[in-house]
Amino acid sequence: MIVVGGEALIDLVPVAQPPGALLPRPGGGPYNTALALGRLGARVAFCSRVSTDGFGEALLAGLRAAGVDLSLVQRGPEPTTLAVPSLGPDGSAVYGFYVEGTADRLFTLPPALPAGTRALALGTCSLALEPGAGAYEALLRRESRRGLLTLLDPNIRPALIPDAKAYRSRFLGWLPYVSVLKLSEEDARWLGGRVDDWLAAGPDAVVLTRGAAGLTVRTRDGQEHRVPARAVEVADTIGAGDTVNAALLHRLAAAAGPVDWPAALAYAAHAAALTCTRAGAEPPYAAEIGA
C-alpha cells in the first residue's frame, strides 16, 4: 500500500471557447498523485478531508474509478478548495486559490495507516495551510520513524505562503523525515537551497524536474543520473509533476534491492509526457506506458 496525503480541490481550467470560460476539473497535487498511482496499477489509499458538496463527491468518484482506497478520507460540510490556473504560452500554469474555510484545511491526524503500508507521499497546499498542515507534518514524522519510505513534493504555491522565511525553515525541519525529495527547478530556486545541503539533512535522493530538459536525481551515496524529457505536443503541464511522483513511488515501493534510478526516471518521464498531451490533470494508465 502507498498512502498519499494532502488536498483534493477543483481546478477551474481556462478553455478556448467560449472566451473566458472555466472548466471545473479534479485536481490538487496529492489528489493527482493518488489518481495516477491508481491508474498505474498500484495499491494506493488517499488520506485527506474532502467536502460533502457536489465537487467533493465528484473528486471521490474519480478516485474510486481509479481503484483508490478511500478508507482514510475524512468528510466535512465546508466547501471544496478552488484553484484557478493561468496558462503560459508553453502550457505552464500559475495558480490563484480560494481556500478560506475549505474542508481540506481541517484535516486531523489519523490514528494509524493501513497494515502493509510501505510508502507515504505528502506535499503542495496541504503543508502550507494551517491547521491541517500541522497534522500532515505530524503524520510525516510519525510514519518516517516507523520506517516508511516517504516522498515530499513541496510544489510551492507562493500565493498561499504569507511568510516565506518561516516556510523555508519548516521545510528544512521536514528533511530528516524524508526519503525522497522531489521538486521542480522553480521550487528549488524559491526555496533557495542547494541539493548537497538537502541531501546532508536527511533524504536518500533528490529528484529535480526540469521541464523540457527532463529529470535528474542525486543520491546521498554519490549517484547522479539524468534522463531526457519525451518530445510531445503539450496541451498543458497541469498534473505532470504529480504524475512523476506517482511513477517514482510505484517503482520505488516495489523495489526489492537497490533502486535502478535511470529506469525509474525514464518511466516517470514517459508517464509525465503523456499527461502533458492532455488538458488538465489526466495521468496515463499502465497499459499506455507498457514496459
Helices and strands as residue ranges (DSSP letters): E 2-5, E 9-14, E 22-27, H 29-39, E 44-47, E 49-51, H 54-65, E 74-76, E 82-87, E 93-98, G 103-106, E 119-123, G 124-127, H 132-145, E 149-153, G 158-160, H 164-174, G 175-177, E 180-184, H 185-191, H 195-201, E 205-209, G 211-213, E 215-219, E 224-227, H 240-254, H 261-276, H 286-289
